[in-house]
Amino acid sequence: MSRGMLVIISGPSGVGKGTVLKEFIQDPELKLAYSVSMTTRTRRPGEVDGKNYYFVTREEFEAAKERGELLESAEFVGNYYGTPKKSVDALRDEGKNVILEIEVQGAKQVREKCPDALTIFIIPPSMEELERRIRGRHTEPEEIVQQRLTKAAKEMEHVGDYKYVVCNDDPKLAADIIRVIIKRHMEFNEEQERKAAQK
């Protein structure tokens, strides 16, 4: 059994990463598993430890980071978030392709540790459309909307750091493109393994 891949999905806030992921995450052919993040934020009602997040104290998080147990980590609104290396490795050893839906800074940290990661950046059809989607949520004050738009413009500057760029004009189409990318890489890796075994 071949070891699973690490698949990084990034893109600016509001681009619809979650919507696109829902379209292909259950495809059995892709052997996908979602990476569970570690966080110091308080558990919300209905959230399950080990399923939604690994909920830890600030001290536990900092100790894990110190021991090099995180593939990437970041701080948002006073809380830490990170990807535990151990659980990702365990899933990959089971032959699962692990999806990391992370920001550009986290993706940079992961690429440095796992240069073989498959990296995909999802872009909006235009920045105007991205603004329309963010405003369409009607959930945030203008100040936060502006912060998101500024952050999105900065994130778009990192598009060249990724192997593939997929436009989310239509989530189903974007998902189909990503499905093909993952399948091709799975086939390529299997072919490489076959060749290595024949030597």
C-alpha positions in Angstrom: 0.0 0.0 0.0 1.4 3.4 -1.0 1.7 6.2 1.5 -1.0 8.9 1.3 -0.3 12.4 0.0 -0.5 15.6 1.8 -2.9 17.9 -0.1 -2.9 21.6 0.9 -5.9 23.7 -0.1 -5.6 27.5 0.4 -7.3 30.6 -0.9 -8.6 33.9 0.4 -11.4 34.2 2.9 -14.8 34.1 1.1 -13.5 32.3 -2.0 -15.7 29.2 -1.1 -13.0 26.6 -0.1 -15.5 24.8 2.2 -18.2 24.7 -0.5 -15.7 23.2 -3.0 -14.3 20.7 -0.6 -17.8 19.4 0.3 -18.2 18.5 -3.4 -15.3 16.0 -3.4 -14.3 15.1 0.1 -16.6 12.0 0.2 -15.3 10.6 -3.1 -14.1 7.1 -2.2 -11.7 6.9 -5.1 -9.7 9.8 -3.7 -9.1 8.1 -0.3 -9.3 11.5 1.5 -9.1 12.3 5.2 -9.6 15.6 6.8 -6.8 16.8 9.2 -8.1 17.7 12.7 -6.5 20.8 14.0 -5.4 21.6 17.6 -6.7 24.8 19.1 -6.7 26.7 22.4 -10.1 28.3 21.7 -13.1 27.3 23.9 -15.2 24.4 22.7 -18.5 25.5 21.2 -21.8 23.7 21.9 -21.9 20.4 19.9 -18.2 20.3 19.2 -16.4 17.0 19.9 -12.8 16.9 21.1 -10.8 14.9 18.6 -13.4 15.3 15.8 -13.9 19.0 15.3 -10.6 20.0 17.0 -8.2 18.8 19.6 -9.0 21.3 22.4 -5.9 22.0 24.5 -4.7 24.7 27.0 -2.3 27.4 25.9 0.5 25.7 27.8 -0.1 22.3 26.1 -0.1 24.0 22.7 3.1 25.9 23.4 4.7 22.7 24.7 3.7 20.7 21.5 5.1 23.5 19.3 8.3 23.5 21.3 8.7 19.7 20.8 8.2 20.1 17.1 4.9 18.2 17.1 3.1 20.7 14.8 3.3 20.8 11.0 2.2 24.4 11.2 0.7 26.9 13.6 -0.8 30.3 13.7 -2.6 32.7 16.1 -6.0 34.2 15.3 -7.9 36.5 17.6 -5.9 35.5 20.6 -6.2 31.8 20.1 -3.6 29.3 18.7 -4.4 26.9 15.9 -2.1 24.2 14.5 -1.9 20.9 12.7 -0.6 17.9 14.7 2.1 16.1 12.8 1.5 12.7 14.5 -2.2 12.4 13.4 -1.4 13.5 9.8 1.5 10.9 9.6 -0.8 8.1 11.0 -3.5 8.9 8.3 -0.9 9.0 5.5 0.6 5.6 6.7 -2.9 4.2 6.3 -2.8 5.2 2.7 -5.1 8.2 3.1 -4.6 11.4 1.3 -4.8 14.1 4.0 -6.5 17.4 3.2 -5.1 20.5 5.0 -7.4 23.5 4.5 -5.0 26.2 5.7 -3.9 29.8 5.2 -0.9 30.9 3.1 1.3 31.3 6.2 0.5 27.8 7.5 0.9 26.4 4.0 4.4 27.9 3.8 5.4 26.2 7.0 4.1 22.8 5.8 5.9 23.2 2.4 9.2 23.7 4.2 8.7 20.5 6.2 6.9 18.4 3.4 8.2 19.6 0.0 6.3 16.7 -1.6 2.9 18.2 -0.6 0.4 18.8 -3.4 -0.5 22.4 -3.2 -3.7 23.9 -4.6 -4.8 27.6 -4.4 -8.4 28.5 -5.0 -9.0 31.9 -6.5 -12.3 33.9 -7.1 -13.3 34.9 -10.7 -12.4 38.5 -9.7 -11.8 40.6 -6.6 -15.2 42.3 -7.2 -16.9 38.9 -7.0 -14.9 38.0 -3.8 -16.1 41.3 -2.2 -19.7 40.5 -3.3 -19.5 37.0 -1.6 -18.0 38.4 1.6 -20.6 41.1 1.8 -23.3 38.6 0.9 -22.9 36.8 4.2 -24.3 39.9 6.0 -22.7 38.6 9.2 -19.9 41.1 9.8 -19.5 44.9 10.4 -17.9 47.0 7.7 -14.6 47.2 9.5 -14.2 43.4 9.5 -15.3 43.2 5.8 -12.5 45.7 5.0 -10.0 43.7 7.0 -11.0 40.5 5.1 -10.7 42.3 1.8 -7.2 43.7 2.6 -6.1 40.2 3.9 -7.5 38.6 0.7 -5.5 40.9 -1.5 -2.3 40.0 0.4 -3.1 36.3 0.2 -3.6 36.5 -3.6 0.0 37.7 -3.9 1.1 34.1 -2.9 -0.7 32.4 -5.8 2.7 31.7 -7.4 3.8 29.6 -4.4 1.3 26.8 -5.3 1.5 24.1 -7.9 -2.1 24.4 -9.1 -4.5 27.4 -9.2 -8.2 26.7 -9.5 -10.8 29.3 -10.2 -14.0 28.9 -8.2 -16.5 30.3 -10.6 -18.7 27.3 -10.1 -18.0 25.1 -7.0 -19.0 21.8 -8.9 -16.6 22.6 -11.7 -13.8 23.7 -9.4 -14.3 20.4 -7.4 -14.1 18.3 -10.6 -10.8 20.0 -11.5 -9.3 19.3 -8.1 -10.6 15.7 -8.3 -8.7 15.2 -11.5 -5.5 16.8 -10.1 -5.6 14.5 -7.0 -6.3 11.4 -9.1 -3.4 12.2 -11.5 -1.0 12.6 -8.6 -2.2 9.3 -7.1 -1.6 7.5 -10.4 1.8 9.1 -10.8 2.9 8.1 -7.3 1.7 4.5 -7.9 3.6 4.4 -11.2 6.8 5.7 -9.4 6.4 3.0 -6.8 6.0 0.3 -9.4 9.1 1.4 -11.2 11.1 1.5 -7.9 9.9 -2.1 -7.1 11.0 -3.4 -10.5 14.6 -2.1 -10.0 
